[in-house]
């Protein structure tokens, strides 16, 4: 299940955001939406999960 995790340092106010359960370009789209809401991050790092290619299912049907 996709989720967005926020970690807030109560002393400095620094907020760290991590997107989990979303792979590839879909993750980038979600990150862009977060940037519109929260503003540009001080750092932006892609996790190994981002680089996993989404699998597509092919259906083969008959033309009857």
Order of alpha helices (4+ residues) and beta strands (2+ residues): beta-beta-alpha
